[in-house]
Amino acid sequence: RSPVASVSASGVTGVSGQVDEAEAWLTFASGAIATLSASRIADRNERHLTVTEPATIYAVDLSGPSLTMTQRRVPGAMPNEIALTPHDNLGAEISAFLKAVAGGPPVTVDGRAYPADVLTKAGRALERA
């Protein structure tokens, strides 16, 4: 749970006249770096998150969903892929919003549930490695 030390981003204007591709880098005080990218003109629908730590690279395919962990300091280390439980995050967000608008409980914007699942499985895989 390291705080964010810096955020950098860049974008490219493509065919729409607006930013069509963007990438952001979050650098944490621990030295970990998270890379997020988005494109509305890519030929494939992808949602990826990559976190690079000194010893390990975590690559999450959020549309898969799967988590691939690769040890950086182990020569010849093979990637370890873990399937994750599919979850429709956008659908759940929209449903909660509509319920709140209709007088239900207020929306809790909490990005911890799904990442917690990813981190729990990553921790278990590292224990087995």
N, C-alpha and C positions, 0 to 999 in steps of 0.2 A: 504494500500500500504506500508506494512512494509518491510524493507530490510531483506534479508536472513542473519541470524547470523551464521549458521553452516550447513554443509552437511555431512551426514554419509551414508555409503552404504555397502552392503555385497552381496556376490554371492556364488552360490553353483555349483560345477561341477557335472554334472549328466551323462547321457548316451552318450553325444556327445564328451566328452573329453574337452569341453569348458564350459564356464559359461552358464548353462542352466536356472538358476533361479537367479533373482537379486531383491534386494529391496533397496530403498533409502529413507532417511528421511531428509526433509528440515525443519530446525527450524528457525522461523522468530523472529525478535527482539520483536515483540508483544507477543510472547509466543505460537503462532499458530504453529502447526506441520503438514506438508504435507507428506503423505506416498505414495510412488509409487512403484509398483512391476511389474515384468515381468517374464514370463516363456515361454520357447519354448517347454516344455515337458508336460505341464498341459493337462488334459483330456478335458478341456473346453476353448473356446476362450473368454477371459475376458479382459476388460480394465477398471480398477478402479483407482480412485483417492480419497483419504480420507484426509480431513483437520480437525484437532482437535483443537478447541479453548477452552478456559477455560469453557465456558457455552454451547457450541454447537459442535456436530460432523456433518460434511458435508461429505456424501459418494456419489460420483458421479460414475455411471456406464456409461462409455463413449461408450460402445457398445450397450447399451439399447436404447437410452440414457435416464437416469433418475437421479434425485438428491433426496437423502433422508437426511433429517435433523432431528437430535435427540437432544433435550435439555438435557444436562448432569446434571443440578442441580435441575431438577423438578422430584420428585419421581413419578414413574408410567407414565412418559411422553411417549406418543406413537410417533413412527417415522412419519414424514410428508413426503410423497413421491410426487414428482413433475415430470411429464413427460417433457422431453426437445425436442426441434426440432431436428430431425436427420440431420446430416451433414456429408458428406464424406470428412473429413479433409485431408486424405492421397491423395484421388483423386484430390482434389482442389490443393494441393501442387504440385503434379506431373504435372497437367495441366498448372499451372502457370510457372513451370520450363521449360516445353516444349515450351511454348509461348515465354519465355525469350530467350531460345536458338535459336529460329527461328527469332530473331530480335525484339521481342515485348518488352514491358516494363520490367524493372528489377524486379526480384522476391522480394517481401517484406515479410520477415519472421517475422510474427506478430502473436503471440499466444494469442492475447487479444480478438479476435472476439468471439470465442466460450466460453471461460471462462467468458467473460462479460455477455453473455446470461445466464450462470449458476448463476452468482452473482446477476444479476438483478432479476431473478426468486426467488432466495433464500431470497433476501431483501423483496420482495413482500410477500412471505410466512411468514416471521418473523413478518411483519407488521400485518398480519391477525391473527397470533397466540396469 
